[in-house]
């Protein structure tokens, strides 16, 4: 399948939100996404990557480049919202999306890429294992800021 990958822009937000709401059972509003995108669009370390087929967004991930002052960690990337539209899965688009993500990480001198995935995303976990990701630690802590 012929997929064009590119960095997303403001005009792509509606398609990204539609895809992510479908894949992650979310309810993000377009207004919210547009506001946050505008607030952060000059940050070169926040990259929204999309895959397009027939002028439709069918794949997406957010790449967060994290430079650190720690030699052991160096600069690394975290992926989130890695997704492929359900009717386009099994066509190796997920693998191509990861290939593109790694190319971008390499351009930013990242030493590794990390990601987290919710337990219900079993198919995605299969992709990550097949691609060579390893489960490093199984604890993910979260606490709301009050």
Secondary structure, 3 states (H helix, E strand, C coil): CCCEEEECCHHHHHHHHHHHHHHHCCCCCHHHHHHHHHHHCCCCCEEEEEEEECCEEEEEEEEEEEECCCCCCCEEEEEEEEEECHHHCCCCHHHHHHHHHHHHHHHCCCCCEEECCCCCCHHHHHHHHHHCCCCCCCCCCCCCCC
